[in-house]
Amino acid sequence: MSTEFPIRELTVPFEHAGQRVDLVLAQLLAEYSRARIQSWIRAGKVQVDGRAPRARDKVYGGERIIVEVDFPADTTVAPEALALDVVHQDRGVFVIHKPAGLVVHPGAGNSSGTMQNALLALDPALARVPRAGIVHRLDKDTSGLLLVARTPEVHTALVESLAARAIEREYLALCHGVMTGGGTVDARMGRHRSMRTKMAVRPDGRDAVTHYRLEQRYRAHTLARVQLETGRTHQIRVHLAHIGYPIVGDPAYGGRKRVPAGAGPLLLAALAAFRRQALHATRLAFAHPLTDKPLEFSRPVPEDFAQLLAVLAADSSEALK
């Protein structure tokens, strides 16, 4: 066992007798994920009374465990000095305001120029944090607030908070159709059966719950405030389309465009020009993992979104004359 990384020494409490090594360590070192602990066991970075265990080996209580807290740097994603709108930063987290058009993680066709590339340039230590610290994702053409952890321990805590539904995420979505009230969509989601790049409501999918309420009505559209209870891929887009209110500009789930009767050329042009989903992550609230202090951040919709709302408002006012 090397000494390049910090060493943790533990004594197994007797109440854990008969449990697996990986499960015991996941309880004693709760700031690290079980998957991370299992990777350390496989790599020989855990010793129980001087021997390297297997993850499934049992403890009896009283054993001395030494763990090398190893977070090797991810060198597969290169840092890039790209401008980021940093809303908040401290020793534990960043809160970033992501513009529409910025991809969060590198992938097929996007090996560079992503938020992850930019974060690694902003803070090189993020190379040792899973996914460069990114706790949740936003689609490329969705704008708004995104949470980033600056240490592996904080990342684990925030991912657990997200899974426990303790992080509040609110969005503003401009939808086709006029809603009569708010509500909740509780509909399981999974991969689309024939179009693998899309998601769909499926009875055999994973739990997915979305809450929405009215923010503003227009003649043929609604601005809704949406709160996620779960975080499935494309969840808001799929759920709103499922109940008949697809998001304006959504290329995958938007369906047929709807315009008010007698819409003027300004509104027609504004709707035609808006070529991304009108979805913005407007509010983020969570308890800081290091201090337990409640933090809350909000950002208004970006300029292109605001301009479209202004045109819709003017159209509605004109129709009342």
Helices and strands as residue ranges (DSSP letters): E 7-11, G 14-16, H 21-28, H 34-42, E 46-48, E 64-68, E 85-89, E 93-98, H 115-122, G 124-128, G 130-133, E 143-149, H 152-163, E 168-176, E 183-186, E 189-191, E 199-201, E 209-217, E 221-228, H 235-242, H 265-273, E 279-287, E 294-298, H 303-319
